């Protein structure tokens, strides 16, 4: 596996510093279609809203959020939402929100954010850092723009991802268009944020069992039972991935 394969959403993708162009596409959205895909997104949304807290007066910047996985839920909860996308094409899945009074879409670099320091209360980013080799620089950008908090998702090495190379072939047979991505030790993510003046304030592991297994089962009820059982004994919080983690500004 070469660095470009790790750096991009897919090996042939021509925008190495703009993986959100592909994650904002209809093709990528199909990975979260159907009942099991919607269940994945429900788990993700619940975790995000929990980490955001109850203060919906906050302004939120969603970096690379053209996939539309967060905007609707955030607007429904009352937040003021700006989505930053690398091109106009990243707004395609956001069309239902473009006329919402609390929503704005901005075109600009997702690795060199076109905003002044502390422009937003909260910065969030999903489906992004695991597709960029310069992920630590991007985290610094998140922290520069955030006044209070940063929330990201990332694939954890402390999970079934530890044997990702062994499982990749089976995963590809199940998912069809699965791609390589960077995985992280939580301590490395936490340290990068601490170096930028932010400290971990919360972390939620989403799934103990591989997402490919849930896609193969094709039953949200069975998957919820499996994950619920793992959660009861503490496995999901300890070994769950992707992780959704929040970091607060240390003033």
C-alpha positions, 0 to 999 in steps of 0.5 A: 500500500503506497502513501497515496492510497492511504492519503486518499479516499480511493487510490485513483482519486485526483484531489489528495488535499480534498477527500471530501469531494468524494465523500460528498458524492452520491456514490459515497452516500450509497455506503450509508443507504438502506436500513443498516446504513441509516442505523450507522448514521443514527448511532453517529448522530446520537454520539455527536449530539451527546458530545455537543451538549445542550447549548444549541446557541453555538455556531458549528463549522462542519469541515468536509461535511458535504456528505450531509451526515451531520447538517440536518440533525444539527439544524433540527437541534437548533445549532447555527451550521456552516459547512466547508467544502472543497468545491461547489460539488460538495453542496449537492447533498446539502441542497435541502438546507441551503435556504435554511436561515441557520445554514451556510455553505462555504467553498474553501480548503479543508486543510488550510481553513479560510477563517480567522482564529476562533471564528466558530464556537465548535468545529466538527469533522467526520470522514476526513482526518483518516484520508489525509497524511497531514492529519496533524496539521489539519487538527491544528487548523481545527483548533485555530478556528474553534473558540470552545470545542473540536469534535472529530471521528477517527478509526482507532487502532485499538479495535478490530482495525488492529488486524485490518490487513487480514480482514481487508479482503473479506471486507472488500467482498462484503462492501464492494468499494471499501478503501484503505484509510489511516488508523490512529492510536487514541493517545496520538490524537489526544496528544496532537490536540493537547499540543494545540491547547485542547484537552479531551473532554469526551470519547465515544466508541461507536461499534465494537464489531466491524461495520462490515459484519453489520453490513453482512448481517443486514439487520439493524435489530440484530446489530443493535443487540450485538452492540448492546451486549458488547456495550454492557460488558464495556467492550464498545467503549473500550474497543469501539471504532470509529471513535467520536471524540471531543476536545475543549479549549484550555483557556 
